[in-house]
Amino acid sequence: MAITLARRSLLQGMLILPASLLGRVPSARALGGVLPTLDTAAPDFDLPGVTPDREGKPIDSRLNLAAFRGRWLVLYFYPRDFTSGCTLEARGFQRDLSSFAARGASVVGVSADDAESHASFCGSEGLAYPLLSDPAGEVSRRYGSWMAPYSLRHTFLIDPQGTLRQRWTGVHPAQHSQEVLAALNTLQAAEAS
């Protein structure tokens, strides 16, 4: 086992070294695949799901990246509705939703669950933000966040121009929303100065 790991590390180093000599930065990888590069256009998406109306009733919707032009977007991927970690994470984003809105940011969750499951999850947890369905993992793959049959717990912060500004792959559900909010504050403060 140790020999296999040492060989793998050596081979990875041999692949990265030539790329760095050519001035290329190797792509970041996560358990779910190749992550999109920071400070480049965020991968597009167009997915069905549910969006709660003003009374909190989830209605069928379809959203794409272009719908969020001019606003910051917190796009978070999660494994399944109603699981303990996913519920903690969703509640955190709901708790901080007004803080995100005050900073011109929308929150959208994505998982492989269908719209019916999302509607039930939104209703039971009082979620007032959209949840999108990616059952085949097409969009999750574009974000390096797919391990069939589930999306992985990754989050991406996209600026109003559609540029990927921050990503999280080692997410701790209980405090994650606060981490994302702090990063948003930092990025917005840097832009303002």
ABEGO torsion letter per residue (X at the ends): XAAAAAAAAAAAAAAAAAAAAAGBBBBBBBAAEBBBBBGBBBBBBBBBEBBBBAAGBBBBBBBBAAAABGBBBBBBBBABBGBAAAAAAAAAAAAAAAAAAAAGBBBBBBBABBAAAAAAAAAAAGBABBBBBBAAGAAAAAAGABBOABBBBBBBBBBAAGBBABBBABBBAAAAAAAAAAAAAAAAAAAAX
